[in-house]
Amino acid sequence: MSEGKVAIVTGGGTGIGKHSAFALLQAGYSVTIAGRRQEMLDEAVAESEVSDRALGVVTDVSDPESVANLFGKTVDKFGRVDVLFNNAGTGAPSIPLEELTFEQWTRVVNVNLTGAFLCTQEAFRIMKGQSPMGGRIINNGSISAHVPRPNSAPYTSTKHAMTGLTKSTSLDGRKYNIVCGQIDIGNALTDMTAKMQKGVPQADGSMKEEPTMDVEHVADAVVQMAELPLESNIQFMTILASSMPFIGRG
């Protein structure tokens, strides 16, 4: 148990973020759940059944002032930040690369990459100044940080970039006792991935159903990464549905 420790989970109102936030709460953390919609955050806090240790904060991770507000409210309520799970993300329509609009590209970059950077930057400011100094940042990469799906240039590009951010954060955080790792997730069953059971485009142009895994396995893995002492770090973890097309994809 990690009683007294504090975590922030972005994109925490639904899916992997929500399940990870609940798993951290069960492990004893106080958790700030960040998301775009107040009603979803209110539902998540109520559903957690430990509302004294859960805080919902509406956040646009692509906006520096909104990110600063998220961390400020967390510190005001809980006193510090021990773990940041950079989970917020979005995708673009699955259309040919040449048909994507500038706005579709920019939106994905702003949320997936700029948002993770801004949250990491604010986490550094808080973690290096608190006592005891330091903390842990966990980035949600993806199988797409390794190999793409068809028609996924914005998403795949940002997830490859997330790996670079993870490595730079690990290096730059050493002097502050801030560690950073990345979890690359494949086919966790959420509302977002339910379509995989009905068929998704493959590299050969076909449509095939893909295996999925229980999202709780991902939440447990996030807690495993979070629970390590700061002298140790899971730099990269890949967790996926065992028989999904990754090894041999394409």
C-alpha positions as a Python dict, from the first residue, in 0.01 Angstrom:
ca = {
    (1, 'M'): (0, 0, 0),
    (2, 'S'): (113, 356, -74),
    (3, 'E'): (-78, 555, 185),
    (4, 'G'): (4, 923, 170),
    (5, 'K'): (129, 915, -188),
    (6, 'V'): (-38, 1129, -453),
    (7, 'A'): (-96, 1056, -823),
    (8, 'I'): (-233, 1253, -1118),
    (9, 'V'): (-395, 1062, -1405),
    (10, 'T'): (-473, 1253, -1724),
    (11, 'G'): (-747, 1126, -1950),
    (12, 'G'): (-883, 971, -1632),
    (13, 'G'): (-1256, 998, -1689),
    (14, 'T'): (-1283, 690, -1911),
    (15, 'G'): (-1104, 380, -2031),
    (16, 'I'): (-748, 299, -1930),
    (17, 'G'): (-714, 622, -1734),
    (18, 'K'): (-1023, 560, -1523),
    (19, 'H'): (-929, 200, -1447),
    (20, 'S'): (-573, 304, -1361),
    (21, 'A'): (-697, 581, -1134),
    (22, 'F'): (-918, 331, -948),
    (23, 'A'): (-630, 83, -918),
    (24, 'L'): (-407, 355, -771),
    (25, 'L'): (-681, 449, -526),
    (26, 'Q'): (-711, 85, -421),
    (27, 'A'): (-333, 82, -367),
    (28, 'G'): (-368, 367, -120),
    (29, 'Y'): (-289, 669, -335),
    (30, 'S'): (-478, 995, -334),
    (31, 'V'): (-559, 1057, -700),
    (32, 'T'): (-644, 1359, -908),
    (33, 'I'): (-842, 1250, -1212),
    (34, 'A'): (-803, 1493, -1501),
    (35, 'G'): (-1028, 1499, -1805),
    (36, 'R'): (-1222, 1723, -2040),
    (37, 'R'): (-1577, 1670, -1911),
    (38, 'Q'): (-1687, 1757, -1561),
    (39, 'E'): (-1977, 1510, -1559),
    (40, 'M'): (-1746, 1219, -1640),
    (41, 'L'): (-1505, 1324, -1365),
    (42, 'D'): (-1788, 1358, -1114),
    (43, 'E'): (-1909, 1009, -1203),
    (44, 'A'): (-1559, 867, -1167),
    (45, 'V'): (-1505, 1026, -825),
    (46, 'A'): (-1843, 900, -704),
    (47, 'E'): (-1779, 552, -844),
    (48, 'S'): (-1441, 533, -672),
    (49, 'E'): (-1612, 508, -329),
    (50, 'V'): (-1318, 692, -172),
    (51, 'S'): (-1413, 1047, -264),
    (52, 'D'): (-1200, 1188, 18),
    (53, 'R'): (-892, 1066, -174),
    (54, 'A'): (-1020, 1140, -525),
    (55, 'L'): (-1034, 1480, -695),
    (56, 'G'): (-1169, 1555, -1041),
    (57, 'V'): (-1021, 1852, -1228),
    (58, 'V'): (-1135, 1958, -1575),
    (59, 'T'): (-819, 1994, -1778),
    (60, 'D'): (-711, 2073, -2132),
    (61, 'V'): (-364, 1918, -2137),
    (62, 'S'): (-271, 2119, -2447),
    (63, 'D'): (-311, 2447, -2255),
    (64, 'P'): (-30, 2551, -2015),
    (65, 'E'): (-261, 2745, -1783),
    (66, 'S'): (-502, 2455, -1755),
    (67, 'V'): (-215, 2218, -1675),
    (68, 'A'): (-81, 2456, -1410),
    (69, 'N'): (-430, 2468, -1258),
    (70, 'L'): (-442, 2086, -1247),
    (71, 'F'): (-117, 2060, -1055),
    (72, 'G'): (-199, 2358, -834),
    (73, 'K'): (-531, 2209, -724),
    (74, 'T'): (-364, 1874, -660),
    (75, 'V'): (-97, 2027, -437),
    (76, 'D'): (-355, 2244, -259),
    (77, 'K'): (-564, 1938, -168),
    (78, 'F'): (-306, 1663, -122),
    (79, 'G'): (21, 1847, -57),
    (80, 'R'): (251, 1697, -322),
    (81, 'V'): (271, 1490, -642),
    (82, 'D'): (443, 1150, -638),
    (83, 'V'): (321, 1000, -965),
    (84, 'L'): (204, 1143, -1297),
    (85, 'F'): (40, 908, -1548),
    (86, 'N'): (45, 1086, -1885),
    (87, 'N'): (-249, 898, -2031),
    (88, 'A'): (-454, 1161, -2218),
    (89, 'G'): (-466, 1092, -2589),
    (90, 'T'): (-669, 1118, -2905),
    (91, 'G'): (-659, 1002, -3266),
    (92, 'A'): (-749, 1130, -3611),
    (93, 'P'): (-995, 974, -3855),
    (94, 'S'): (-863, 660, -4024),
    (95, 'I'): (-835, 815, -4369),
    (96, 'P'): (-554, 831, -4625),
    (97, 'L'): (-261, 1044, -4511),
    (98, 'E'): (-302, 1287, -4802),
    (99, 'E'): (-662, 1360, -4700),
    (100, 'L'): (-587, 1462, -4341),
    (101, 'T'): (-645, 1827, -4263),
    (102, 'F'): (-392, 2045, -4085),
    (103, 'E'): (-641, 2081, -3800),
    (104, 'Q'): (-674, 1703, -3760),
    (105, 'W'): (-295, 1664, -3748),
    (106, 'T'): (-248, 1953, -3505),
    (107, 'R'): (-518, 1835, -3266),
    (108, 'V'): (-351, 1496, -3222),
    (109, 'V'): (-6, 1651, -3176),
    (110, 'N'): (-139, 1905, -2926),
    (111, 'V'): (-306, 1645, -2704),
    (112, 'N'): (-77, 1344, -2736),
    (113, 'L'): (264, 1510, -2746),
    (114, 'T'): (238, 1872, -2635),
    (115, 'G'): (-1, 1771, -2357),
    (116, 'A'): (239, 1508, -2225),
    (117, 'F'): (526, 1758, -2240),
    (118, 'L'): (334, 2031, -2056),
    (119, 'C'): (229, 1789, -1781),
    (120, 'T'): (585, 1657, -1753),
    (121, 'Q'): (719, 2012, -1731),
    (122, 'E'): (478, 2105, -1453),
    (123, 'A'): (553, 1778, -1273),
    (124, 'F'): (924, 1867, -1278),
    (125, 'R'): (851, 2206, -1124),
    (126, 'I'): (653, 2048, -841),
    (127, 'M'): (861, 1735, -784),
    (128, 'K'): (1200, 1905, -766),
    (129, 'G'): (1076, 2152, -507),
    (130, 'Q'): (894, 1917, -271),
    (131, 'S'): (1032, 1731, 26),
    (132, 'P'): (1125, 1456, -13),
    (133, 'M'): (1230, 1561, -362),
    (134, 'G'): (1142, 1355, -667),
    (135, 'G'): (865, 1146, -816),
    (136, 'R'): (770, 918, -1103),
    (137, 'I'): (626, 991, -1446),
    (138, 'I'): (462, 711, -1644),
    (139, 'N'): (389, 778, -2011),
    (140, 'N'): (122, 591, -2201),
    (141, 'G'): (290, 498, -2525),
    (142, 'S'): (125, 238, -2742),
    (143, 'I'): (199, -54, -2967),
    (144, 'S'): (192, 232, -3219),
    (145, 'A'): (513, 357, -3059),
    (146, 'H'): (669, 53, -3231),
    (147, 'V'): (466, -22, -3543),
    (148, 'P'): (179, 163, -3716),
    (149, 'R'): (-168, 67, -3817),
    (150, 'P'): (-288, 170, -4163),
    (151, 'N'): (-390, 536, -4196),
    (152, 'S'): (-260, 639, -3854),
    (153, 'A'): (18, 890, -3928),
    (154, 'P'): (-78, 1152, -3663),
    (155, 'Y'): (-128, 901, -3382),
    (156, 'T'): (172, 686, -3471),
    (157, 'S'): (399, 991, -3505),
    (158, 'T'): (305, 1123, -3163),
    (159, 'K'): (349, 784, -2999),
    (160, 'H'): (696, 746, -3148),
    (161, 'A'): (769, 1095, -3020),
    (162, 'M'): (644, 992, -2676),
    (163, 'T'): (929, 742, -2662),
    (164, 'G'): (1175, 1026, -2717),
    (165, 'L'): (1007, 1230, -2446),
    (166, 'T'): (1028, 933, -2209),
    (167, 'K'): (1400, 894, -2267),
    (168, 'S'): (1474, 1266, -2233),
    (169, 'T'): (1264, 1287, -1917),
    (170, 'S'): (1450, 992, -1766),
    (171, 'L'): (1782, 1160, -1835),
    (172, 'D'): (1689, 1514, -1733),
    (173, 'G'): (1507, 1400, -1420),
    (174, 'R'): (1802, 1221, -1263),
    (175, 'K'): (1935, 1525, -1080),
    (176, 'Y'): (1594, 1575, -918),
    (177, 'N'): (1529, 1208, -835),
    (178, 'I'): (1253, 1208, -1096),
    (179, 'V'): (1220, 881, -1288),
    (180, 'C'): (1021, 815, -1602),
    (181, 'G'): (897, 498, -1770),
    (182, 'Q'): (664, 414, -2056),
    (183, 'I'): (391, 155, -2084),
    (184, 'D'): (305, 46, -2439),
    (185, 'I'): (-43, -103, -2447),
    (186, 'G'): (-203, -319, -2713),
    (187, 'N'): (-575, -394, -2744),
    (188, 'A'): (-698, -336, -2390),
    (189, 'L'): (-1076, -373, -2400),
    (190, 'T'): (-1244, -37, -2343),
    (191, 'D'): (-1529, 147, -2513),
    (192, 'M'): (-1269, 288, -2753),
    (193, 'T'): (-1135, -51, -2860),
    (194, 'A'): (-1461, -250, -2863),
    (195, 'K'): (-1466, -214, -3243),
    (196, 'M'): (-1163, -444, -3263),
    (197, 'Q'): (-1391, -736, -3190),
    (198, 'K'): (-1588, -649, -3503),
    (199, 'G'): (-1290, -606, -3734),
    (200, 'V'): (-1019, -346, -3793),
    (201, 'P'): (-810, -269, -4103),
    (202, 'Q'): (-494, -474, -4151),
    (203, 'A'): (-176, -393, -4342),
    (204, 'D'): (-281, -621, -4630),
    (205, 'G'): (-606, -428, -4677),
    (206, 'S'): (-827, -688, -4510),
    (207, 'M'): (-1054, -645, -4210),
    (208, 'K'): (-1002, -882, -3920),
    (209, 'E'): (-1122, -924, -3565),
    (210, 'E'): (-841, -882, -3313),
    (211, 'P'): (-801, -1032, -2966),
    (212, 'T'): (-835, -799, -2670),
    (213, 'M'): (-737, -819, -2304),
    (214, 'D'): (-899, -710, -1979),
    (215, 'V'): (-818, -345, -1912),
    (216, 'E'): (-765, -432, -1546),
    (217, 'H'): (-439, -603, -1644),
    (218, 'V'): (-317, -266, -1771),
    (219, 'A'): (-428, -88, -1454),
    (220, 'D'): (-241, -344, -1245),
    (221, 'A'): (71, -289, -1456),
    (222, 'V'): (51, 87, -1404),
    (223, 'V'): (37, 32, -1029),
    (224, 'Q'): (334, -204, -1052),
    (225, 'M'): (536, 69, -1224),
    (226, 'A'): (419, 332, -977),
    (227, 'E'): (496, 126, -669),
    (228, 'L'): (866, 77, -730),
    (229, 'P'): (1104, 279, -511),
    (230, 'L'): (1266, 566, -699),
    (231, 'E'): (1598, 384, -703),
    (232, 'S'): (1440, 142, -955),
    (233, 'N'): (1250, 200, -1276),
    (234, 'I'): (1063, 3, -1538),
    (235, 'Q'): (1193, 202, -1835),
    (236, 'F'): (967, 36, -2092),
    (237, 'M'): (687, -216, -2052),
    (238, 'T'): (487, -368, -2337),
    (239, 'I'): (157, -526, -2236),
    (240, 'L'): (-77, -662, -2499),
    (241, 'A'): (-337, -918, -2585),
    (242, 'S'): (-119, -1227, -2628),
    (243, 'S'): (-220, -1317, -2982),
    (244, 'M'): (-286, -973, -3128),
    (245, 'P'): (-97, -880, -3447),
    (246, 'F'): (217, -715, -3310),
    (247, 'I'): (490, -975, -3341),
    (248, 'G'): (465, -1030, -3715),
    (249, 'R'): (239, -729, -3776),
    (250, 'G'): (258, -621, -4138),
}
